[in-house]
């Protein structure tokens, strides 16, 4: 007796979903290059320091009012802060392949474009995390999240600016439990009004370290899908990619949570 053939499974394509509204990209001040060739794909972008580093070029003049103004001990002087190294471009990409039939070609292109759309932020966050840690140097330490945030808010207060607290998405629940998040139309804010940036790419990129930065700036071109046929393997191949530069004017501090 032969076993009757089973009916094949019915294919179902889930609707395409949107990327998460959280993370780095909503916090970035973007410059869109559109369809123009990106101008930053050489050495990247040099962000010149204008709003930070004034601690070494400011103060309170404590000389006597009638003191000799040529006295070298009472001159107002300081040092201009150095610029950070240029921020190098990164290219996020996504790949898919299948047979070269007409249906598969469109399916493969759609997959590559969607996977890039969903994963590009995480990949850019991870790359930026490594750069932030390099600029921050050796992080300070704190025994818990409250102490870490308090230290960073103190550093931002010294600069008299509103900044951004970059942290692994794993810390969001702890921050909410400790009442360290205020939910507003401008995003999730700390008690002092700085913006939380909880990123998926920071899970492995930052881990237990929090970093305070100035406003993140970004440049990005259009997302493109490139296709080819691998005749040797009878495959249709698609690669979606988009180039980015994301940077900042200053890193205000970094703290690793040890508890």
Phi, psi and omega in degrees: 000128180273144178281126181297142179292138177282146174292138180295154179297144179277121180289145178221127177259111177298150176296149180289134181259161180272153174297159177299141178282359180264180175096197189288314190302318178295341181271347185276141170273105190269145164247118183265126178272350180060226182269002180285151176299130180301134182273354189252010187279006173273258180271002179095216184231131174262113179267115185276139184282123178231332188250355185229159180092005181287354180301329180271000182228030180208169179164193177248126181280117186250019179284157174296148184296328183258015181287151180299117183293347179272355178299121184296343182280350183241012179286145174270116182209170181185187181234136177287133179291150177286153173282151170289158175300153179304149177270120186280149178288151173231150177241116175275141183218162175213151191224145169208160179208153174194194180287162186274020177293161184300318180296314182296324181300311180294321180298316180296316179297318179296320179298312182299317180296320181289319180294324174296315182301321182278328190258346186298321181296316180299318180293319179292321177301316181297316179296319180292325179301316180297321179292319180297318179295322178294318180289329184286335185075205181291119182292153167287175181232153175214151184281341181208175184294322181298315179295322179296313180294320178301319179296316181292322177295327175295318179296320178292324178296322178300323179282348181059039179227162173265130186235196185231130179256110182268130184208153174301144177300340178294342181269354184296317181296319179294321178296319178293319180297323180275007179060039180261005181240129169249124183269120181224174176294342178270006181111191179275123185246153175280173178304329180269005176090011175276154187267127172287139171233095178268116186240144174293326177287346177276348181302310175268335184285317181253329181061240183266015181255134173256140181233134175257127180231168168284183179308126174283136175245148182218151175231134180210147178263194179279151173281131181236148177243125180246140185231157174201166176247125173270094186297327182297328184248005182054049184238143168257128188239138176229139174232123174257140181207157175208140182259146184222153157229128174232131181209189184204165180278326185204150166257124185268343180165164176214142181224131174260130180274122186258347184277000000 
